[in-house]
Structures are given as C-alpha cells and as structure tokens.
Amino acid sequence: MRQIQFIRSNTFLWAAAIAAALALFVAALFAFIYWKIDDYLIMRSDRMIATQLNFMAELPPGRLMDAISDHLKQDSRGVQYAGLFDAVGTPLAGNIGRLPAQLDLGGPVRSVRLARDGPSAVRDTVVKAAGRRLGNGHILVIGRNVDETREISNVVGQALLLGLLPAFCLCLLAGAWLSVRAQRRVEEVNQRVQRIVAGDIRERLPQTNADDPFARLARIVNGMLDEMETTINALAGVGNDIAHDLRTPLTRARLALERGRTHAATLEEL
C-alpha cells in the first residue's frame, strides 16, 4: 500500500512526466546529432575524393600510375579505390576491375557500384566515386568506401543513446527522492496534528529555516497555535479567578447550612 501511494504521488508522477519529456528531447537531439555527423562525414569523404581526383588529374601521364600505386599502398584499411582506364575502358592501373557504366565523368561525387580488382577482391561494392576524362583520352576514377563513416556514425549514435538511459534513470531517482521526502514531511505533520487534536496544545509543526511552502505553512500554523495557547491560558486564568472569588461566599453558605443541620431540632428550625 505504501508503494502504491509512493507511485501515485503527484511528485513522482510529475518527475516521471518530466523524465519522459527529457527522454524525448534527448532522443530528438541525439537523432539530430547523428544525422549531422553522418552528413558531415559523407561530405568530408566527398571533398576528399574530389581533392584527390583533381590532384591526380593534374599529374603528368608518366607520374600518374606511380601516384595511383602509392595512393593504394598507403590505404591500410582497404577503403580506397583508384583506377586508370583507356578511352575504351580497358584497365591500365589501380584496383578497379572495370569502368562503371553509371559513372558521370566530370560530374560530382556520387554512389556507384565498383568491382575491386586483385586477389582479395570484393565484387560490386557500392562506394562514393568520381571520374574525369584526361587530356590524353584516358579516364581516371577515384572512389572511397564510406561504410567506415557510417560505422563511426553508428558508434556515435549508440553512445548517445546509451547516455539517454542514465539521464532517464537519474530523473526517476530524483523524482522518487522528492516524493519520499514529501511523504515523510506530510506524515510527520499528520502525526503532530493528531497530537494537537488530542489536546497537546504545546505541540508544534516541524519548522525549518528553508523558504519552501512546507516551512511557510508550518510558521503560519505554529503562530496560530501560539495564539490559541495564549488564549486558552488566559481563559484558564479567568476561570481560576472566578473560582477563587466564589470560594469565600460558598464556604460561608456551606457553614451556615452545616450549622442549621447540626443545631436544628425540627424541620421548621432547619
């Protein structure tokens, strides 16, 4: 029963509502951050591809094949694609098995399906690539597998989502603590009020120096109880004075009645 009251308390319900709203806000924020990171990494990869393509396209034909070979040798993760083809699409250098038909020569970086050439070939991988026709009629293609950027985005997104759970639990714990604290204060006030109702007018509500609603209410009620105690003590003093004033005539009347009862011999004398 106590747990049900704890769950149904307004403080806990408000804390749960705030935690849910915070969770929705953080989820939306995380989704925005994930989207921006993924978009930034893709744009960065596109700029890198365009820069490499422009750089290699300006090299002399004698150095271009060596540049492509050096470029691929430095790729320890196996995400780089580079290929040089003649005018009819025959491979001359690089790790691209064939010239992609959907590639827009001279156009922007786009997603195309490339076949890697070599002993560890991965056939028909969708990568970001761009191509350009050189002055001698050859075709240069530079590409990059962007799966690693998506993996980075996934890792960041998972980390952000994992951070949501502690934040949500922290809000619930804060709400639970506030609810228990409020219930304890209300229970203490209830017990003291019951003692006051039972007649203990010297009892007072718990009062602190904090400027919160409970403290202000306790100061008001305690001030009212002080006034009531003063009034009750004043009434008790008036009653004592009246009793003292009536004591002497009542004593005289009692003595007169006792004398009559003692000395009267007949009913008429009494």
CYANA upper distance limits for C-alpha pairs under 8 A (distance plus 0.5 A):
  1 MET  CA      5 GLN  CA      6.79
  2 ARG  CA      6 PHE  CA      6.65
  3 GLN  CA      7 ILE  CA      6.70
  4 ILE  CA      8 ARG  CA      6.57
  5 GLN  CA      9 SER  CA      6.40
  6 PHE  CA     12 PHE  CA      7.73
  6 PHE  CA    176 ALA  CA      8.44
  6 PHE  CA    179 SER  CA      7.32
  6 PHE  CA    180 VAL  CA      7.58
  6 PHE  CA    183 GLN  CA      8.48
  7 ILE  CA     12 PHE  CA      6.78
  7 ILE  CA     13 LEU  CA      7.70
  8 ARG  CA     12 PHE  CA      7.55
  8 ARG  CA     13 LEU  CA      7.15
  9 SER  CA     13 LEU  CA      6.77
  9 SER  CA    179 SER  CA      7.25
 10 ASN  CA     14 TRP  CA      6.46
 10 ASN  CA    179 SER  CA      8.35
 11 THR  CA     15 ALA  CA      6.64
 11 THR  CA    175 GLY  CA      6.98
 11 THR  CA    176 ALA  CA      8.42
 11 THR  CA    178 LEU  CA      7.24
 11 THR  CA    179 SER  CA      5.67
 12 PHE  CA     16 ALA  CA      6.57
 12 PHE  CA    172 LEU  CA      8.28
 12 PHE  CA    175 GLY  CA      5.51
 12 PHE  CA    176 ALA  CA      6.23
 12 PHE  CA    178 LEU  CA      7.96
 12 PHE  CA    179 SER  CA      5.97
 13 LEU  CA     17 ALA  CA      6.63
 13 LEU  CA    175 GLY  CA      8.45
 14 TRP  CA     18 ILE  CA      6.61
 14 TRP  CA    175 GLY  CA      8.13
 15 ALA  CA     19 ALA  CA      6.52
 15 ALA  CA    171 CYS  CA      7.16
 15 ALA  CA    172 LEU  CA      6.81
 15 ALA  CA    174 ALA  CA      7.93
 15 ALA  CA    175 GLY  CA      5.09
 15 ALA  CA    176 ALA  CA      8.29
 16 ALA  CA     20 ALA  CA      6.62
 16 ALA  CA    171 CYS  CA      7.85
 16 ALA  CA    172 LEU  CA      6.46
 16 ALA  CA    175 GLY  CA      7.44
 17 ALA  CA     21 ALA  CA      6.68
 18 ILE  CA     22 LEU  CA      6.50
 18 ILE  CA    171 CYS  CA      8.15
 19 ALA  CA     23 ALA  CA      6.51
 19 ALA  CA    168 PHE  CA      6.15
 19 ALA  CA    171 CYS  CA      5.82
 19 ALA  CA    172 LEU  CA      7.04
 20 ALA  CA     24 LEU  CA      6.74
 20 ALA  CA    168 PHE  CA      7.92
 21 ALA  CA     25 PHE  CA      6.68
 22 LEU  CA     26 VAL  CA      6.49
 22 LEU  CA    168 PHE  CA      7.96
 23 ALA  CA     27 ALA  CA      6.45
 23 ALA  CA    164 LEU  CA      7.19
 23 ALA  CA    167 ALA  CA      8.29
 23 ALA  CA    168 PHE  CA      6.72
 24 LEU  CA     28 ALA  CA      6.63
 25 PHE  CA     29 LEU  CA      6.59
 26 VAL  CA     30 PHE  CA      6.42
 26 VAL  CA    164 LEU  CA      7.32
 27 ALA  CA     31 ALA  CA      6.60
 27 ALA  CA    161 LEU  CA      7.80
 27 ALA  CA    164 LEU  CA      7.89
 28 ALA  CA     32 PHE  CA      6.71
 29 LEU  CA     33 ILE  CA      6.65
 30 PHE  CA     34 TYR  CA      6.48
 30 PHE  CA    157 GLY  CA      7.43
 30 PHE  CA    160 LEU  CA      6.59
 30 PHE  CA    161 LEU  CA      7.57
 31 ALA  CA     35 TRP  CA      6.56
 31 ALA  CA    157 GLY  CA      8.11
 32 PHE  CA     36 LYS  CA      6.61
 33 ILE  CA     37 ILE  CA      6.54
 34 TYR  CA     38 ASP  CA      6.61
 34 TYR  CA    153 SER  CA      6.76
 34 TYR  CA    154 ASN  CA      8.36
 34 TYR  CA    156 VAL  CA      7.49
 34 TYR  CA    157 GLY  CA      6.05
 35 TRP  CA     39 ASP  CA      6.55
 36 LYS  CA     40 TYR  CA      6.41
 37 ILE  CA     41 LEU  CA      6.59
 37 ILE  CA    153 SER  CA      6.80
 38 ASP  CA     42 ILE  CA      6.72
 38 ASP  CA    149 THR  CA      7.49
 38 ASP  CA    150 ARG  CA      7.00
 38 ASP  CA    153 SER  CA      5.96
 39 ASP  CA     43 MET  CA      6.63
 40 TYR  CA     44 ARG  CA      6.49
 41 LEU  CA     45 SER  CA      6.58
 41 LEU  CA    149 THR  CA      6.39
 42 ILE  CA     46 ASP  CA      6.67
 42 ILE  CA    146 VAL  CA      7.61
 42 ILE  CA    149 THR  CA      7.45
 43 MET  CA     47 ARG  CA      6.67
 44 ARG  CA     48 MET  CA      6.67
 45 SER  CA     49 ILE  CA      6.71
 45 SER  CA    144 ARG  CA      7.97
 45 SER  CA    146 VAL  CA      7.84
 46 ASP  CA     50 ALA  CA      6.67
 46 ASP  CA    109 VAL  CA      6.48
 46 ASP  CA    128 LYS  CA      7.70
 47 ARG  CA     51 THR  CA      6.52
 48 MET  CA     52 GLN  CA      6.63
 49 ILE  CA     53 LEU  CA      6.56
 49 ILE  CA    109 VAL  CA      7.93
 49 ILE  CA    129 ALA  CA      7.48
 49 ILE  CA    130 ALA  CA      7.72
 49 ILE  CA    142 ILE  CA      6.83
 49 ILE  CA    143 GLY  CA      6.83
 49 ILE  CA    144 ARG  CA      7.58
 50 ALA  CA     54 ASN  CA      6.62
 50 ALA  CA    108 PRO  CA      8.46
 50 ALA  CA    109 VAL  CA      7.52
 50 ALA  CA    130 ALA  CA      7.64
 51 THR  CA     55 PHE  CA      6.60
 52 GLN  CA     56 MET  CA      6.62
 52 GLN  CA    142 ILE  CA      7.82
 53 LEU  CA     57 ALA  CA      6.45
 53 LEU  CA    130 ALA  CA      8.01
 53 LEU  CA    131 GLY  CA      7.95
 53 LEU  CA    132 ARG  CA      8.30
 53 LEU  CA    140 LEU  CA      8.12
 53 LEU  CA    141 VAL  CA      7.88
 53 LEU  CA    142 ILE  CA      6.46
 54 ASN  CA     58 GLU  CA      6.96
 55 PHE  CA     59 LEU  CA      7.43
 56 MET  CA     64 LEU  CA      6.94
 56 MET  CA     67 ALA  CA      7.77
 56 MET  CA     68 ILE  CA      8.48
 57 ALA  CA     64 LEU  CA      8.36
 57 ALA  CA    132 ARG  CA      8.17
 57 ALA  CA    134 LEU  CA      7.17
 57 ALA  CA    140 LEU  CA      7.73
 59 LEU  CA     63 ARG  CA      6.79
 59 LEU  CA     64 LEU  CA      6.27
 60 PRO  CA     64 LEU  CA      6.66
 61 PRO  CA     65 MET  CA      7.84
 62 GLY  CA     66 ASP  CA      8.25
 63 ARG  CA     67 ALA  CA      6.60
 64 LEU  CA     68 ILE  CA      6.69
 65 MET  CA     69 SER  CA      6.73
 65 MET  CA     84 LEU  CA      8.22
 65 MET  CA     93 ALA  CA      6.72
 65 MET  CA     94 GLY  CA      8.37
 66 ASP  CA     70 ASP  CA      6.61
 67 ALA  CA     71 HIS  CA      6.48
 68 ILE  CA     72 LEU  CA      6.80
 68 ILE  CA     82 ALA  CA      6.96
 68 ILE  CA     83 GLY  CA      7.91
 68 ILE  CA     93 ALA  CA      7.86
 68 ILE  CA     94 GLY  CA      6.75
 69 SER  CA     73 LYS  CA      6.67
 69 SER  CA     93 ALA  CA      8.28
 69 SER  CA     94 GLY  CA      7.13
 70 ASP  CA     74 GLN  CA      6.83
 71 HIS  CA     75 ASP  CA      7.30
 72 LEU  CA     80 GLN  CA      7.07
 72 LEU  CA     81 TYR  CA      7.91
 72 LEU  CA     82 ALA  CA      7.83
 72 LEU  CA     94 GLY  CA      8.15
 72 LEU  CA     95 ASN  CA      8.49
 75 ASP  CA     79 VAL  CA      7.34
 75 ASP  CA     80 GLN  CA      6.76
 79 VAL  CA    144 ARG  CA      6.08
 79 VAL  CA    145 ASN  CA      5.41
 79 VAL  CA    146 VAL  CA      8.19
 80 GLN  CA    142 ILE  CA      8.36
 80 GLN  CA    143 GLY  CA      6.59
 80 GLN  CA    144 ARG  CA      5.18
 80 GLN  CA    145 ASN  CA      6.99
 81 TYR  CA     94 GLY  CA      8.04
 81 TYR  CA     95 ASN  CA      6.77
 81 TYR  CA     96 ILE  CA      7.04
 81 TYR  CA    116 ARG  CA      8.15
 81 TYR  CA    141 VAL  CA      8.33
 81 TYR  CA    142 ILE  CA      6.17
 81 TYR  CA    143 GLY  CA      5.05
 81 TYR  CA    144 ARG  CA      6.09
 81 TYR  CA    145 ASN  CA      8.24
 82 ALA  CA     94 GLY  CA      5.68
 82 ALA  CA     95 ASN  CA      6.50
 82 ALA  CA     96 ILE  CA      6.83
 82 ALA  CA    140 LEU  CA      8.10
 82 ALA  CA    141 VAL  CA      6.11
 82 ALA  CA    142 ILE  CA      5.03
 82 ALA  CA    143 GLY  CA      6.62
 83 GLY  CA     91 PRO  CA      7.56
 83 GLY  CA     92 LEU  CA      7.91
 83 GLY  CA     93 ALA  CA      6.07
 83 GLY  CA     94 GLY  CA      4.64
 83 GLY  CA     95 ASN  CA      6.47
 83 GLY  CA     96 ILE  CA      5.79
 83 GLY  CA    140 LEU  CA      6.46
 83 GLY  CA    141 VAL  CA      5.67
 83 GLY  CA    142 ILE  CA      7.13
 84 LEU  CA     91 PRO  CA      6.52
 84 LEU  CA     92 LEU  CA      5.83
 84 LEU  CA     93 ALA  CA      5.59
 84 LEU  CA     94 GLY  CA      6.76
 84 LEU  CA    138 HIS  CA      7.44
 84 LEU  CA    139 ILE  CA      6.24
 84 LEU  CA    140 LEU  CA      5.21
 84 LEU  CA    141 VAL  CA      6.89
 85 PHE  CA     89 GLY  CA      5.63
 85 PHE  CA     90 THR  CA      5.68
 85 PHE  CA     91 PRO  CA      4.98
 85 PHE  CA     92 LEU  CA      5.70
 85 PHE  CA     93 ALA  CA      7.71
 85 PHE  CA     99 LEU  CA      7.78
 85 PHE  CA    138 HIS  CA      6.12
 85 PHE  CA    139 ILE  CA      5.50
 85 PHE  CA    140 LEU  CA      6.99
 86 ASP  CA     90 THR  CA      5.89
 86 ASP  CA     91 PRO  CA      7.24
 86 ASP  CA     92 LEU  CA      7.29
 86 ASP  CA    137 GLY  CA      7.25
 86 ASP  CA    138 HIS  CA      4.91
 86 ASP  CA    139 ILE  CA      6.54
 87 ALA  CA    137 GLY  CA      5.86
 87 ALA  CA    138 HIS  CA      5.66
 87 ALA  CA    139 ILE  CA      7.11
 89 GLY  CA     98 ARG  CA      7.60
 89 GLY  CA     99 LEU  CA      6.23
 89 GLY  CA    139 ILE  CA      8.15
 90 THR  CA     98 ARG  CA      7.80
 90 THR  CA     99 LEU  CA      8.23
 91 PRO  CA     96 ILE  CA      8.12
 91 PRO  CA     97 GLY  CA      7.41
 91 PRO  CA     98 ARG  CA      7.04
 91 PRO  CA     99 LEU  CA      8.16
 94 GLY  CA    117 ASP  CA      8.42
 95 ASN  CA    116 ARG  CA      6.01
 95 ASN  CA    117 ASP  CA      5.16
 95 ASN  CA    118 GLY  CA      7.00
 96 ILE  CA    114 LEU  CA      7.26
 96 ILE  CA    115 ALA  CA      6.28
 96 ILE  CA    116 ARG  CA      5.21
 96 ILE  CA    117 ASP  CA      5.62
 97 GLY  CA    114 LEU  CA      8.18
 97 GLY  CA    115 ALA  CA      5.81
 97 GLY  CA    116 ARG  CA      5.92
 97 GLY  CA    117 ASP  CA      4.97
 98 ARG  CA    114 LEU  CA      8.06
 98 ARG  CA    115 ALA  CA      7.13
 99 LEU  CA    114 LEU  CA      8.38
100 PRO  CA    112 VAL  CA      7.77
100 PRO  CA    113 ARG  CA      7.35
100 PRO  CA    114 LEU  CA      6.82
102 GLN  CA    112 VAL  CA      7.30
103 LEU  CA    110 ARG  CA      8.43
103 LEU  CA    112 VAL  CA      7.16
103 LEU  CA    129 ALA  CA      8.43
103 LEU  CA    130 ALA  CA      7.52
103 LEU  CA    131 GLY  CA      7.41
104 ASP  CA    108 PRO  CA      8.19
104 ASP  CA    130 ALA  CA      7.81
104 ASP  CA    131 GLY  CA      7.36
105 LEU  CA    130 ALA  CA      7.51
105 LEU  CA    131 GLY  CA      5.30
105 LEU  CA    132 ARG  CA      5.35
105 LEU  CA    133 ARG  CA      7.02
106 GLY  CA    130 ALA  CA      7.98
106 GLY  CA    131 GLY  CA      6.52
106 GLY  CA    132 ARG  CA      5.34
106 GLY  CA    133 ARG  CA      7.65
107 GLY  CA    130 ALA  CA      7.49
107 GLY  CA    131 GLY  CA      7.91
107 GLY  CA    132 ARG  CA      8.46
108 PRO  CA    130 ALA  CA      6.89
109 VAL  CA    128 LYS  CA      6.80
109 VAL  CA    129 ALA  CA      5.88
109 VAL  CA    130 ALA  CA      5.23
110 ARG  CA    128 LYS  CA      5.79
110 ARG  CA    129 ALA  CA      6.20
110 ARG  CA    130 ALA  CA      7.07
111 SER  CA    126 VAL  CA      6.88
111 SER  CA    127 VAL  CA      5.94
111 SER  CA    128 LYS  CA      4.88
111 SER  CA    129 ALA  CA      6.76
112 VAL  CA    126 VAL  CA      5.97
112 VAL  CA    127 VAL  CA      6.16
112 VAL  CA    128 LYS  CA      6.70
112 VAL  CA    129 ALA  CA      7.00
113 ARG  CA    124 ASP  CA      5.86
113 ARG  CA    125 THR  CA      5.81
113 ARG  CA    126 VAL  CA      4.80
113 ARG  CA    127 VAL  CA      6.74
114 LEU  CA    123 ARG  CA      7.76
114 LEU  CA    124 ASP  CA      5.52
114 LEU  CA    125 THR  CA      5.84
114 LEU  CA    126 VAL  CA      6.77
114 LEU  CA    127 VAL  CA      7.37
115 ALA  CA    121 ALA  CA      7.93
115 ALA  CA    122 VAL  CA      7.08
115 ALA  CA    123 ARG  CA      5.13
115 ALA  CA    124 ASP  CA      5.03
115 ALA  CA    125 THR  CA      6.77
116 ARG  CA    121 ALA  CA      5.48
116 ARG  CA    122 VAL  CA      6.06
116 ARG  CA    123 ARG  CA      6.45
116 ARG  CA    124 ASP  CA      7.91
116 ARG  CA    125 THR  CA      8.31
117 ASP  CA    121 ALA  CA      5.87
117 ASP  CA    122 VAL  CA      8.38
126 VAL  CA    145 ASN  CA      7.86
127 VAL  CA    143 GLY  CA      6.98
127 VAL  CA    144 ARG  CA      6.22
127 VAL  CA    145 ASN  CA      5.16
127 VAL  CA    146 VAL  CA      6.83
128 LYS  CA    143 GLY  CA      5.97
128 LYS  CA    144 ARG  CA      5.96
128 LYS  CA    145 ASN  CA      6.85
128 LYS  CA    146 VAL  CA      7.31
129 ALA  CA    141 VAL  CA      7.47
129 ALA  CA    142 ILE  CA      6.06
129 ALA  CA    143 GLY  CA      4.32
129 ALA  CA    144 ARG  CA      6.83
130 ALA  CA    141 VAL  CA      6.33
130 ALA  CA    142 ILE  CA      6.18
130 ALA  CA    143 GLY  CA      6.89
131 GLY  CA    139 ILE  CA      7.37
131 GLY  CA    140 LEU  CA      6.01
131 GLY  CA    141 VAL  CA      4.75
131 GLY  CA    142 ILE  CA      6.86
132 ARG  CA    139 ILE  CA      6.23
132 ARG  CA    140 LEU  CA      5.91
132 ARG  CA    141 VAL  CA      7.15
133 ARG  CA    137 GLY  CA      6.57
133 ARG  CA    138 HIS  CA      6.29
133 ARG  CA    139 ILE  CA      4.93
133 ARG  CA    140 LEU  CA      6.85
134 LEU  CA    138 HIS  CA      5.81
134 LEU  CA    139 ILE  CA      6.41
134 LEU  CA    140 LEU  CA      7.57
146 VAL  CA    150 ARG  CA      7.07
147 ASP  CA    151 GLU  CA      6.62
148 GLU  CA    152 ILE  CA      6.68
149 THR  CA    153 SER  CA      6.71
150 ARG  CA    154 ASN  CA      6.55
151 GLU  CA    155 VAL  CA      6.63
152 ILE  CA    156 VAL  CA      6.69
153 SER  CA    157 GLY  CA      6.50
154 ASN  CA    158 GLN  CA      6.52
155 VAL  CA    159 ALA  CA      6.64
156 VAL  CA    160 LEU  CA      6.68
157 GLY  CA    161 LEU  CA      6.65
158 GLN  CA    162 LEU  CA      6.55
159 ALA  CA    163 GLY  CA      6.82
160 LEU  CA    164 LEU  CA      7.13
161 LEU  CA    165 LEU  CA      7.71
162 LEU  CA    166 PRO  CA      8.06
163 GLY  CA    167 ALA  CA      7.12
164 LEU  CA    168 PHE  CA      6.67
165 LEU  CA    169 CYS  CA      6.65
166 PRO  CA    170 LEU  CA      6.42
167 ALA  CA    171 CYS  CA      6.84
168 PHE  CA    172 LEU  CA      6.91
169 CYS  CA    173 LEU  CA      6.59
170 LEU  CA    174 ALA  CA      6.59
171 CYS  CA    175 GLY  CA      6.67
172 LEU  CA    176 ALA  CA      6.55
173 LEU  CA    177 TRP  CA      6.56
174 ALA  CA    178 LEU  CA      6.68
175 GLY  CA    179 SER  CA      6.52
176 ALA  CA    180 VAL  CA      6.60
177 TRP  CA    181 ARG  CA      6.55
178 LEU  CA    182 ALA  CA      6.57
179 SER  CA    183 GLN  CA      6.61
180 VAL  CA    184 ARG  CA      6.64
181 ARG  CA    185 ARG  CA      6.87
182 ALA  CA    186 VAL  CA      6.66
183 GLN  CA    187 GLU  CA      6.50
184 ARG  CA    188 GLU  CA      6.63
185 ARG  CA    189 VAL  CA      6.66
186 VAL  CA    190 ASN  CA      6.55
187 GLU  CA    191 GLN  CA      6.77
188 GLU  CA    192 ARG  CA      6.86
188 GLU  CA    206 PRO  CA      8.28
189 VAL  CA    193 VAL  CA      6.58
189 VAL  CA    205 LEU  CA      6.51
189 VAL  CA    206 PRO  CA      7.56
190 ASN  CA    194 GLN  CA      6.73
191 GLN  CA    195 ARG  CA      6.97
192 ARG  CA    196 ILE  CA      6.76
192 ARG  CA    203 GLU  CA      7.24
192 ARG  CA    204 ARG  CA      7.42
192 ARG  CA    205 LEU  CA      6.82
193 VAL  CA    197 VAL  CA      6.63
193 VAL  CA    205 LEU  CA      8.02
194 GLN  CA    198 ALA  CA      6.65
195 ARG  CA    199 GLY  CA      7.11
195 ARG  CA    200 ASP  CA      6.23
195 ARG  CA    203 GLU  CA      7.62
196 ILE  CA    200 ASP  CA      5.24
196 ILE  CA    201 ILE  CA      5.96
196 ILE  CA    202 ARG  CA      8.20
196 ILE  CA    203 GLU  CA      6.54
196 ILE  CA    204 ARG  CA      8.44
201 ILE  CA    225 LEU  CA      7.75
201 ILE  CA    229 GLU  CA      6.81
202 ARG  CA    229 GLU  CA      7.92
204 ARG  CA    222 ASN  CA      6.32
204 ARG  CA    225 LEU  CA      7.95
205 LEU  CA    218 ALA  CA      6.20
205 LEU  CA    221 VAL  CA      7.91
205 LEU  CA    222 ASN  CA      6.86
206 PRO  CA    218 ALA  CA      7.16
207 GLN  CA    215 ALA  CA      6.18
207 GLN  CA    218 ALA  CA      6.25
207 GLN  CA    219 ARG  CA      7.14
208 THR  CA    215 ALA  CA      6.37
209 ASN  CA    215 ALA  CA      7.65
210 ALA  CA    215 ALA  CA      6.74
211 ASP  CA    215 ALA  CA      6.68
211 ASP  CA    216 ARG  CA      7.18
212 ASP  CA    216 ARG  CA      6.76
213 PRO  CA    217 LEU  CA      6.53
214 PHE  CA    218 ALA  CA      6.53
215 ALA  CA    219 ARG  CA      6.72
216 ARG  CA    220 ILE  CA      6.84
217 LEU  CA    221 VAL  CA      6.65
218 ALA  CA    222 ASN  CA      6.40
219 ARG  CA    223 GLY  CA      6.56
220 ILE  CA    224 MET  CA      6.81
221 VAL  CA    225 LEU  CA      6.66
222 ASN  CA    226 ASP  CA      6.63
223 GLY  CA    227 GLU  CA      6.88
224 MET  CA    228 MET  CA      6.71
225 LEU  CA    229 GLU  CA      6.51
226 ASP  CA    230 THR  CA      6.67
227 GLU  CA    231 THR  CA      6.65
228 MET  CA    232 ILE  CA      6.53
229 GLU  CA    233 ASN  CA      6.55
230 THR  CA    234 ALA  CA      6.63
231 THR  CA    235 LEU  CA      6.69
232 ILE  CA    236 ALA  CA      6.64
233 ASN  CA    237 GLY  CA      6.70
234 ALA  CA    238 VAL  CA      6.80
235 LEU  CA    239 GLY  CA      6.71
236 ALA  CA    240 ASN  CA      6.74
237 GLY  CA    241 ASP  CA      6.74
238 VAL  CA    242 ILE  CA      6.71
239 GLY  CA    243 ALA  CA      6.63
240 ASN  CA    244 HIS  CA      6.58
241 ASP  CA    245 ASP  CA      6.63
242 ILE  CA    246 LEU  CA      6.70
243 ALA  CA    247 ARG  CA      6.58
244 HIS  CA    248 THR  CA      8.16
246 LEU  CA    250 LEU  CA      6.59
247 ARG  CA    251 THR  CA      6.59
248 THR  CA    252 ARG  CA      6.85
249 PRO  CA    253 ALA  CA      6.66
250 LEU  CA    254 ARG  CA      6.58
251 THR  CA    255 LEU  CA      6.68
252 ARG  CA    256 ALA  CA      6.66
253 ALA  CA    257 LEU  CA      6.70
254 ARG  CA    258 GLU  CA      6.65
255 LEU  CA    259 ARG  CA      6.60
256 ALA  CA    260 GLY  CA      6.70
257 LEU  CA    261 ARG  CA      6.66
258 GLU  CA    262 THR  CA      6.55
259 ARG  CA    263 HIS  CA      6.47
259 ARG  CA    264 ALA  CA      8.48
260 GLY  CA    264 ALA  CA      5.94
260 GLY  CA    269 GLU  CA      8.23
260 GLY  CA    270 LEU  CA      6.05
261 ARG  CA    270 LEU  CA      6.79
264 ALA  CA    269 GLU  CA      5.64
264 ALA  CA    270 LEU  CA      5.48
265 ALA  CA    269 GLU  CA      7.04
265 ALA  CA    270 LEU  CA      7.84
266 THR  CA    270 LEU  CA      6.79
